[in-house]
Amino acid sequence: MLNHRVKGNGTRSNTTELSTKLVAAFSVSGLYALISALASISVIQKLEFKLKLLLHFIFWDAGNSHVGWIKVCNVYDKFCQHLAGSIAVALFGSIVTVLLIWLSAFTIHSRVPK
């Protein structure tokens, strides 16, 4: 676990605050994963819920579709540049990961005796 050291003035270090934030972040992501898994299982088991769930996601989308990215990027130019750069790097990383997985699978497949 994390080490809770006491500083010279009697206050705890930031590890307690950091561990609290990590527990909160993991709890939120775990809850989201659980809800997503339960929704996926319910759709897989009863296919008649598939259309209903899809319609709920379409109609209850919380985005501002009337604003659009062009209007936002006119106001926040640096933000859109950083966003485009991060999307490009993430896409490149995803493609490299898929290529490495394919290469690994091919290498393992070629080493298996026939």
N, CA, C and O atoms as a GROMACS GRO file, in nm:
protein
  456
    1MET      N    1   0.083  -0.119   0.000
    1MET     CA    2   0.000   0.000   0.000
    1MET      C    3   0.087   0.125   0.000
    1MET      O    4   0.210   0.118  -0.001
    2LEU      N    5   0.021   0.238   0.001
    2LEU     CA    6   0.094   0.364  -0.001
    2LEU      C    7   0.148   0.395   0.138
    2LEU      O    8   0.087   0.361   0.239
    3ASN      N    9   0.261   0.459   0.140
    3ASN     CA   10   0.328   0.491   0.265
    3ASN      C   11   0.280   0.628   0.313
    3ASN      O   12   0.292   0.726   0.239
    4HIS      N   13   0.229   0.637   0.433
    4HIS     CA   14   0.179   0.763   0.488
    4HIS      C   15   0.285   0.820   0.581
    4HIS      O   16   0.290   0.788   0.699
    5ARG      N   17   0.368   0.905   0.526
    5ARG     CA   18   0.474   0.967   0.605
    5ARG      C   19   0.425   1.098   0.662
    5ARG      O   20   0.343   1.168   0.602
    6VAL      N   21   0.475   1.130   0.780
    6VAL     CA   22   0.440   1.257   0.844
    6VAL      C   23   0.553   1.354   0.818
    6VAL      O   24   0.669   1.324   0.844
    7LYS      N   25   0.519   1.472   0.766
    7LYS     CA   26   0.620   1.574   0.739
    7LYS      C   27   0.662   1.639   0.870
    7LYS      O   28   0.607   1.610   0.976
    8GLY      N   29   0.759   1.726   0.860
    8GLY     CA   30   0.813   1.792   0.978
    8GLY      C   31   0.711   1.878   1.052
    8GLY      O   32   0.721   1.892   1.174
    9ASN      N   33   0.613   1.936   0.981
    9ASN     CA   34   0.517   2.023   1.048
    9ASN      C   35   0.395   1.947   1.099
    9ASN      O   36   0.301   2.009   1.148
   10GLY      N   37   0.394   1.814   1.087
   10GLY     CA   38   0.286   1.735   1.143
   10GLY      C   39   0.175   1.702   1.045
   10GLY      O   40   0.078   1.636   1.084
   11THR      N   41   0.184   1.744   0.919
   11THR     CA   42   0.080   1.711   0.821
   11THR      C   43   0.122   1.590   0.741
   11THR      O   44   0.241   1.566   0.719
   12ARG      N   45   0.026   1.514   0.698
   12ARG     CA   46   0.055   1.396   0.616
   12ARG      C   47   0.094   1.440   0.476
   12ARG      O   48   0.057   1.548   0.430
   13SER      N   49   0.169   1.356   0.410
   13SER     CA   50   0.208   1.387   0.273
   13SER      C   51   0.088   1.368   0.180
   13SER      O   52  -0.020   1.330   0.224
   14ASN      N   53   0.108   1.396   0.055
   14ASN     CA   54  -0.001   1.393  -0.043
   14ASN      C   55  -0.041   1.252  -0.083
   14ASN      O   56  -0.130   1.235  -0.166
   15THR      N   57   0.021   1.150  -0.025
   15THR     CA   58  -0.015   1.014  -0.065
   15THR      C   59  -0.156   0.978  -0.023
   15THR      O   60  -0.223   0.904  -0.094
   16THR      N   61  -0.203   1.030   0.090
   16THR     CA   62  -0.340   1.003   0.132
   16THR      C   63  -0.439   1.065   0.035
   16THR      O   64  -0.537   1.002  -0.004
   17GLU      N   65  -0.413   1.189  -0.004
   17GLU     CA   66  -0.501   1.256  -0.099
   17GLU      C   67  -0.498   1.187  -0.235
   17GLU      O   68  -0.601   1.171  -0.300
   18LEU      N   69  -0.379   1.146  -0.276
   18LEU     CA   70  -0.366   1.075  -0.404
   18LEU      C   71  -0.437   0.941  -0.401
   18LEU      O   72  -0.506   0.905  -0.497
   19SER      N   73  -0.422   0.867  -0.293
   19SER     CA   74  -0.488   0.736  -0.287
   19SER      C   75  -0.640   0.753  -0.284
   19SER      O   76  -0.711   0.669  -0.340
   20THR      N   77  -0.691   0.857  -0.220
   20THR     CA   78  -0.835   0.883  -0.219
   20THR      C   79  -0.885   0.912  -0.361
   20THR      O   80  -0.990   0.862  -0.401
   21LYS      N   81  -0.810   0.992  -0.434
   21LYS     CA   82  -0.850   1.024  -0.572
   21LYS      C   83  -0.844   0.900  -0.661
   21LYS      O   84  -0.931   0.880  -0.746
   22LEU      N   85  -0.741   0.816  -0.641
   22LEU     CA   86  -0.732   0.694  -0.721
   22LEU      C   87  -0.846   0.598  -0.691
   22LEU      O   88  -0.902   0.537  -0.782
   23VAL      N   89  -0.882   0.585  -0.564
   23VAL     CA   90  -0.994   0.497  -0.528
   23VAL      C   91  -1.123   0.550  -0.590
   23VAL      O   92  -1.204   0.472  -0.639
   24ALA      N   93  -1.143   0.681  -0.587
   24ALA     CA   94  -1.264   0.739  -0.646
   24ALA      C   95  -1.266   0.718  -0.798
   24ALA      O   96  -1.370   0.683  -0.854
   25ALA      N   97  -1.153   0.737  -0.864
   25ALA     CA   98  -1.148   0.720  -1.009
   25ALA      C   99  -1.172   0.574  -1.047
   25ALA      O  100  -1.246   0.546  -1.142
   26PHE      N  101  -1.109   0.481  -0.975
   26PHE     CA  102  -1.131   0.340  -1.004
   26PHE      C  103  -1.274   0.297  -0.973
   26PHE      O  104  -1.329   0.211  -1.042
   27SER      N  105  -1.335   0.356  -0.871
   27SER     CA  106  -1.474   0.322  -0.840
   27SER      C  107  -1.568   0.367  -0.950
   27SER      O  108  -1.658   0.293  -0.989
   28VAL      N  109  -1.547   0.488  -1.000
   28VAL     CA  110  -1.632   0.538  -1.107
   28VAL      C  111  -1.614   0.455  -1.234
   28VAL      O  112  -1.713   0.419  -1.298
   29SER      N  113  -1.490   0.425  -1.270
   29SER     CA  114  -1.467   0.346  -1.391
   29SER      C  115  -1.519   0.203  -1.374
   29SER      O  116  -1.569   0.145  -1.470
   30GLY      N  117  -1.508   0.147  -1.254
   30GLY     CA  118  -1.562   0.014  -1.229
   30GLY      C  119  -1.713   0.011  -1.238
   30GLY      O  120  -1.771  -0.083  -1.294
   31LEU      N  121  -1.779   0.114  -1.185
   31LEU     CA  122  -1.924   0.122  -1.193
   31LEU      C  123  -1.970   0.136  -1.338
   31LEU      O  124  -2.067   0.074  -1.379
   32TYR      N  125  -1.899   0.218  -1.414
   32TYR     CA  126  -1.933   0.235  -1.555
   32TYR      C  127  -1.916   0.103  -1.630
   32TYR      O  128  -2.000   0.067  -1.713
   33ALA      N  129  -1.808   0.032  -1.602
   33ALA     CA  130  -1.785  -0.097  -1.668
   33ALA      C  131  -1.893  -0.198  -1.630
   33ALA      O  132  -1.937  -0.275  -1.715
   34LEU      N  133  -1.935  -0.197  -1.506
   34LEU     CA  134  -2.040  -0.288  -1.461
   34LEU      C  135  -2.172  -0.258  -1.530
   34LEU      O  136  -2.241  -0.350  -1.576
   35ILE      N  137  -2.208  -0.132  -1.537
   35ILE     CA  138  -2.334  -0.094  -1.604
   35ILE      C  139  -2.328  -0.129  -1.752
   35ILE      O  140  -2.425  -0.180  -1.807
   36SER      N  141  -2.214  -0.104  -1.816
   36SER     CA  142  -2.199  -0.138  -1.958
   36SER      C  143  -2.208  -0.288  -1.980
   36SER      O  144  -2.270  -0.335  -2.076
   37ALA      N  145  -2.145  -0.364  -1.891
   37ALA     CA  146  -2.149  -0.510  -1.905
   37ALA      C  147  -2.291  -0.562  -1.887
   37ALA      O  148  -2.335  -0.650  -1.961
   38LEU      N  149  -2.363  -0.510  -1.788
   38LEU     CA  150  -2.501  -0.556  -1.767
   38LEU      C  151  -2.590  -0.519  -1.886
   38LEU      O  152  -2.676  -0.599  -1.925
   39ALA      N  153  -2.572  -0.400  -1.942
   39ALA     CA  154  -2.650  -0.361  -2.060
   39ALA      C  155  -2.617  -0.450  -2.178
   39ALA      O  156  -2.707  -0.490  -2.253
   40SER      N  157  -2.490  -0.483  -2.196
   40SER     CA  158  -2.450  -0.570  -2.307
   40SER      C  159  -2.505  -0.710  -2.290
   40SER      O  160  -2.551  -0.772  -2.386
   41ILE      N  161  -2.500  -0.761  -2.169
   41ILE     CA  162  -2.553  -0.896  -2.143
   41ILE      C  163  -2.703  -0.901  -2.168
   41ILE      O  164  -2.755  -0.997  -2.224
   42SER      N  165  -2.774  -0.795  -2.125
   42SER     CA  166  -2.919  -0.795  -2.145
   42SER      C  167  -2.954  -0.789  -2.293
   42SER      O  168  -3.053  -0.848  -2.336
   43VAL      N  169  -2.875  -0.718  -2.372
   43VAL     CA  170  -2.900  -0.711  -2.516
   43VAL      C  171  -2.867  -0.844  -2.582
   43VAL      O  172  -2.937  -0.887  -2.674
   44ILE      N  173  -2.760  -0.910  -2.537
   44ILE     CA  174  -2.722  -1.038  -2.596
   44ILE      C  175  -2.827  -1.145  -2.566
   44ILE      O  176  -2.860  -1.227  -2.652
   45GLN      N  177  -2.879  -1.144  -2.443
   45GLN     CA  178  -2.976  -1.246  -2.405
   45GLN      C  179  -3.112  -1.225  -2.469
   45GLN      O  180  -3.178  -1.321  -2.508
   46LYS      N  181  -3.154  -1.101  -2.479
   46LYS     CA  182  -3.286  -1.071  -2.537
   46LYS      C  183  -3.267  -0.971  -2.650
   46LYS      O  184  -3.253  -0.851  -2.626
   47LEU      N  185  -3.266  -1.020  -2.770
   47LEU     CA  186  -3.237  -0.936  -2.886
   47LEU      C  187  -3.345  -0.833  -2.913
   47LEU      O  188  -3.321  -0.735  -2.984
   48GLU      N  189  -3.465  -0.852  -2.858
   48GLU     CA  190  -3.569  -0.752  -2.880
   48GLU      C  191  -3.539  -0.622  -2.808
   48GLU      O  192  -3.598  -0.518  -2.840
   49PHE      N  193  -3.447  -0.625  -2.710
   49PHE     CA  194  -3.406  -0.502  -2.641
   49PHE      C  195  -3.302  -0.424  -2.719
   49PHE      O  196  -3.272  -0.310  -2.685
   50LYS      N  197  -3.246  -0.484  -2.825
   50LYS     CA  198  -3.139  -0.421  -2.900
   50LYS      C  199  -3.183  -0.288  -2.961
   50LYS      O  200  -3.115  -0.187  -2.945
   51LEU      N  201  -3.296  -0.287  -3.029
   51LEU     CA  202  -3.346  -0.165  -3.090
   51LEU      C  203  -3.385  -0.063  -2.984
   51LEU      O  204  -3.359   0.056  -3.000
   52LYS      N  205  -3.447  -0.109  -2.878
   52LYS     CA  206  -3.489  -0.019  -2.771
   52LYS      C  207  -3.369   0.050  -2.705
   52LYS      O  208  -3.372   0.170  -2.679
   53LEU      N  209  -3.263  -0.027  -2.679
   53LEU     CA  210  -3.144   0.030  -2.617
   53LEU      C  211  -3.075   0.127  -2.712
   53LEU      O  212  -3.027   0.232  -2.670
   54LEU      N  213  -3.070   0.093  -2.840
   54LEU     CA  214  -3.011   0.182  -2.939
   54LEU      C  215  -3.088   0.313  -2.948
   54LEU      O  216  -3.027   0.420  -2.958
   55LEU      N  217  -3.220   0.306  -2.946
   55LEU     CA  218  -3.301   0.428  -2.951
   55LEU      C  219  -3.282   0.514  -2.826
   55LEU      O  220  -3.282   0.636  -2.835
   56HIS      N  221  -3.264   0.449  -2.710
   56HIS     CA  222  -3.237   0.526  -2.588
   56HIS      C  223  -3.105   0.601  -2.599
   56HIS      O  224  -3.096   0.717  -2.558
   57PHE      N  225  -3.003   0.536  -2.654
   57PHE     CA  226  -2.874   0.604  -2.670
   57PHE      C  227  -2.883   0.718  -2.769
   57PHE      O  228  -2.816   0.820  -2.752
   58ILE      N  229  -2.964   0.702  -2.874
   58ILE     CA  230  -2.976   0.808  -2.974
   58ILE      C  231  -3.054   0.927  -2.919
   58ILE      O  232  -3.012   1.042  -2.935
   59PHE      N  233  -3.167   0.901  -2.854
   59PHE     CA  234  -3.253   1.012  -2.809
   59PHE      C  235  -3.204   1.078  -2.682
   59PHE      O  236  -3.232   1.196  -2.659
   60TRP      N  237  -3.131   1.006  -2.598
   60TRP     CA  238  -3.085   1.063  -2.472
   60TRP      C  239  -2.940   1.108  -2.479
   60TRP      O  240  -2.875   1.125  -2.375
   61ASP      N  241  -2.888   1.127  -2.599
   61ASP     CA  242  -2.752   1.175  -2.615
   61ASP      C  243  -2.745   1.317  -2.559
   61ASP      O  244  -2.827   1.402  -2.592
   62ALA      N  245  -2.645   1.341  -2.474
   62ALA     CA  246  -2.636   1.470  -2.403
   62ALA      C  247  -2.551   1.572  -2.477
   62ALA      O  248  -2.520   1.676  -2.419
   63GLY      N  249  -2.514   1.548  -2.598
   63GLY     CA  250  -2.427   1.640  -2.671
   63GLY      C  251  -2.503   1.759  -2.726
   63GLY      O  252  -2.626   1.756  -2.738
   64ASN      N  253  -2.430   1.864  -2.760
   64ASN     CA  254  -2.487   1.982  -2.824
   64ASN      C  255  -2.466   1.971  -2.974
   64ASN      O  256  -2.368   2.023  -3.028
   65SER      N  257  -2.558   1.904  -3.041
   65SER     CA  258  -2.540   1.882  -3.184
   65SER      C  259  -2.559   2.011  -3.264
   65SER      O  260  -2.509   2.019  -3.377
   66HIS      N  261  -2.628   2.111  -3.211
   66HIS     CA  262  -2.651   2.235  -3.284
   66HIS      C  263  -2.530   2.328  -3.280
   66HIS      O  264  -2.523   2.423  -3.358
   67VAL      N  265  -2.435   2.303  -3.190
   67VAL     CA  266  -2.319   2.391  -3.181
   67VAL      C  267  -2.218   2.357  -3.289
   67VAL      O  268  -2.179   2.444  -3.367
   68GLY      N  269  -2.175   2.233  -3.295
   68GLY     CA  270  -2.079   2.190  -3.397
   68GLY      C  271  -1.936   2.226  -3.360
   68GLY      O  272  -1.911   2.322  -3.286
   69TRP      N  273  -1.842   2.148  -3.414
   69TRP     CA  274  -1.701   2.167  -3.380
   69TRP      C  275  -1.643   2.291  -3.445
   69TRP      O  276  -1.550   2.351  -3.390
   70ILE      N  277  -1.694   2.331  -3.560
   70ILE     CA  278  -1.636   2.446  -3.630
   70ILE      C  279  -1.656   2.573  -3.548
   70ILE      O  280  -1.565   2.656  -3.538
   71LYS      N  281  -1.773   2.589  -3.489
   71LYS     CA  282  -1.798   2.707  -3.405
   71LYS      C  283  -1.712   2.703  -3.278
   71LYS      O  284  -1.663   2.806  -3.233
   72VAL      N  285  -1.696   2.585  -3.223
   72VAL     CA  286  -1.613   2.573  -3.102
   72VAL      C  287  -1.468   2.603  -3.135
   72VAL      O  288  -1.400   2.672  -3.059
   73CYS      N  289  -1.420   2.550  -3.249
   73CYS     CA  290  -1.280   2.571  -3.286
   73CYS      C  291  -1.251   2.716  -3.324
   73CYS      O  292  -1.137   2.761  -3.313
   74ASN      N  293  -1.351   2.790  -3.367
   74ASN     CA  294  -1.331   2.932  -3.394
   74ASN      C  295  -1.306   3.009  -3.265
   74ASN      O  296  -1.235   3.110  -3.265
   75VAL      N  297  -1.364   2.962  -3.155
   75VAL     CA  298  -1.347   3.030  -3.026
   75VAL      C  299  -1.223   2.978  -2.953
   75VAL      O  300  -1.145   3.057  -2.899
   76TYR      N  301  -1.205   2.847  -2.952
   76TYR     CA  302  -1.096   2.784  -2.878
   76TYR      C  303  -0.999   2.719  -2.977
   76TYR      O  304  -1.000   2.598  -2.996
   77ASP      N  305  -0.916   2.801  -3.039
   77ASP     CA  306  -0.827   2.754  -3.145
   77ASP      C  307  -0.722   2.656  -3.092
   77ASP      O  308  -0.701   2.550  -3.150
   78LYS      N  309  -0.655   2.692  -2.982
   78LYS     CA  310  -0.551   2.606  -2.926
   78LYS      C  311  -0.607   2.471  -2.882
   78LYS      O  312  -0.544   2.368  -2.901
   79PHE      N  313  -0.727   2.473  -2.824
   79PHE     CA  314  -0.790   2.349  -2.778
   79PHE      C  315  -0.810   2.253  -2.894
   79PHE      O  316  -0.780   2.134  -2.882
   80CYS      N  317  -0.859   2.302  -3.005
   80CYS     CA  318  -0.885   2.216  -3.121
   80CYS      C  319  -0.755   2.164  -3.182
   80CYS      O  320  -0.751   2.052  -3.232
   81GLN      N  321  -0.650   2.245  -3.178
   81GLN     CA  322  -0.521   2.197  -3.227
   81GLN      C  323  -0.468   2.084  -3.140
   81GLN      O  324  -0.419   1.984  -3.191
   82HIS      N  325  -0.479   2.101  -3.008
   82HIS     CA  326  -0.435   1.996  -2.916
   82HIS      C  327  -0.522   1.871  -2.930
   82HIS      O  328  -0.472   1.759  -2.926
   83LEU      N  329  -0.653   1.892  -2.946
   83LEU     CA  330  -0.744   1.779  -2.962
   83LEU      C  331  -0.714   1.701  -3.090
   83LEU      O  332  -0.712   1.578  -3.089
   84ALA      N  333  -0.692   1.772  -3.199
   84ALA     CA  334  -0.661   1.705  -3.326
   84ALA      C  335  -0.528   1.630  -3.316
   84ALA      O  336  -0.516   1.518  -3.366
   85GLY      N  337  -0.431   1.690  -3.250
   85GLY     CA  338  -0.303   1.622  -3.232
   85GLY      C  339  -0.315   1.498  -3.147
   85GLY      O  340  -0.255   1.395  -3.177
   86SER      N  341  -0.393   1.506  -3.040
   86SER     CA  342  -0.408   1.390  -2.952
   86SER      C  343  -0.487   1.279  -3.020
   86SER      O  344  -0.457   1.161  -2.999
   87ILE      N  345  -0.586   1.314  -3.101
   87ILE     CA  346  -0.660   1.212  -3.175
   87ILE      C  347  -0.570   1.145  -3.278
   87ILE      O  348  -0.576   1.024  -3.297
   88ALA      N  349  -0.486   1.224  -3.345
   88ALA     CA  350  -0.395   1.167  -3.445
   88ALA      C  351  -0.294   1.072  -3.380
   88ALA      O  352  -0.267   0.964  -3.432
   89VAL      N  353  -0.239   1.112  -3.266
   89VAL     CA  354  -0.141   1.028  -3.197
   89VAL      C  355  -0.208   0.901  -3.144
   89VAL      O  356  -0.150   0.793  -3.151
   90ALA      N  357  -0.329   0.914  -3.090
   90ALA     CA  358  -0.400   0.797  -3.041
   90ALA      C  359  -0.434   0.701  -3.154
   90ALA      O  360  -0.424   0.579  -3.138
   91LEU      N  361  -0.475   0.754  -3.268
   91LEU     CA  362  -0.505   0.669  -3.383
   91LEU      C  363  -0.379   0.598  -3.433
   91LEU      O  364  -0.382   0.480  -3.464
   92PHE      N  365  -0.268   0.671  -3.439
   92PHE     CA  366  -0.142   0.611  -3.480
   92PHE      C  367  -0.101   0.500  -3.382
   92PHE      O  368  -0.057   0.393  -3.424
   93GLY      N  369  -0.115   0.526  -3.254
   93GLY     CA  370  -0.082   0.426  -3.153
   93GLY      C  371  -0.170   0.302  -3.164
   93GLY      O  372  -0.123   0.190  -3.148
   94SER      N  373  -0.297   0.322  -3.192
   94SER     CA  374  -0.389   0.209  -3.210
   94SER      C  375  -0.352   0.125  -3.331
   94SER      O  376  -0.355   0.002  -3.326
   95ILE      N  377  -0.316   0.191  -3.439
   95ILE     CA  378  -0.278   0.118  -3.560
   95ILE      C  379  -0.150   0.040  -3.537
   95ILE      O  380  -0.139  -0.075  -3.580
   96VAL      N  381  -0.052   0.101  -3.470
   96VAL     CA  382   0.073   0.031  -3.440
   96VAL      C  383   0.047  -0.089  -3.350
   96VAL      O  384   0.106  -0.195  -3.368
   97THR      N  385  -0.042  -0.073  -3.252
   97THR     CA  386  -0.075  -0.184  -3.163
   97THR      C  387  -0.137  -0.300  -3.239
   97THR      O  388  -0.100  -0.415  -3.218
   98VAL      N  389  -0.231  -0.271  -3.328
   98VAL     CA  390  -0.293  -0.377  -3.408
   98VAL      C  391  -0.190  -0.445  -3.497
   98VAL      O  392  -0.192  -0.567  -3.510
   99LEU      N  393  -0.101  -0.368  -3.556
   99LEU     CA  394   0.003  -0.428  -3.641
   99LEU      C  395   0.097  -0.517  -3.559
   99LEU      O  396   0.137  -0.623  -3.606
  100LEU      N  397   0.132  -0.475  -3.438
  100LEU     CA  398   0.218  -0.557  -3.354
  100LEU      C  399   0.147  -0.685  -3.310
  100LEU      O  400   0.211  -0.790  -3.299
  101ILE      N  401   0.018  -0.677  -3.285
  101ILE     CA  402  -0.058  -0.798  -3.248
  101ILE      C  403  -0.063  -0.894  -3.366
  101ILE      O  404  -0.045  -1.015  -3.349
  102TRP      N  405  -0.087  -0.841  -3.487
  102TRP     CA  406  -0.086  -0.927  -3.606
  102TRP      C  407   0.050  -0.991  -3.628
  102TRP      O  408   0.059  -1.110  -3.659
  103LEU      N  409   0.156  -0.913  -3.612
  103LEU     CA  410   0.291  -0.966  -3.629
  103LEU      C  411   0.321  -1.074  -3.526
  103LEU      O  412   0.380  -1.177  -3.558
  104SER      N  413   0.280  -1.051  -3.404
  104SER     CA  414   0.301  -1.150  -3.298
  104SER      C  415   0.222  -1.278  -3.327
  104SER      O  416   0.274  -1.388  -3.311
  105ALA      N  417   0.098  -1.263  -3.369
  105ALA     CA  418   0.016  -1.381  -3.400
  105ALA      C  419   0.074  -1.458  -3.518
  105ALA      O  420   0.077  -1.581  -3.517
  106PHE      N  421   0.122  -1.387  -3.619
  106PHE     CA  422   0.183  -1.453  -3.735
  106PHE      C  423   0.310  -1.526  -3.695
  106PHE      O  424   0.334  -1.638  -3.740
  107THR      N  425   0.391  -1.465  -3.611
  107THR     CA  426   0.516  -1.527  -3.566
  107THR      C  427   0.487  -1.652  -3.485
  107THR      O  428   0.553  -1.755  -3.503
  108ILE      N  429   0.390  -1.645  -3.395
  108ILE     CA  430   0.354  -1.762  -3.315
  108ILE      C  431   0.297  -1.872  -3.405
  108ILE      O  432   0.328  -1.989  -3.388
  109HIS      N  433   0.213  -1.832  -3.502
  109HIS     CA  434   0.154  -1.930  -3.593
  109HIS      C  435   0.260  -1.998  -3.678
  109HIS      O  436   0.251  -2.118  -3.705
  110SER      N  437   0.361  -1.922  -3.721
  110SER     CA  438   0.463  -1.982  -3.807
  110SER      C  439   0.557  -2.074  -3.728
  110SER      O  440   0.621  -2.160  -3.788
  111ARG      N  441   0.567  -2.058  -3.598
  111ARG     CA  442   0.654  -2.142  -3.516
  111ARG      C  443   0.587  -2.272  -3.472
  111ARG      O  444   0.654  -2.364  -3.427
  112VAL      N  445   0.456  -2.279  -3.483
  112VAL     CA  446   0.385  -2.400  -3.442
  112VAL      C  447   0.409  -2.507  -3.547
  112VAL      O  448   0.386  -2.483  -3.665
  113PRO      N  449   0.455  -2.625  -3.503
  113PRO     CA  450   0.480  -2.731  -3.602
  113PRO      C  451   0.349  -2.780  -3.663
  113PRO      O  452   0.246  -2.787  -3.597
  114LYS      N  453   0.356  -2.813  -3.790
  114LYS     CA  454   0.235  -2.856  -3.861
  114LYS      C  455   0.216  -3.005  -3.856
  114LYS      O  456   0.119  -3.056  -3.911
   0.00000   0.00000   0.00000
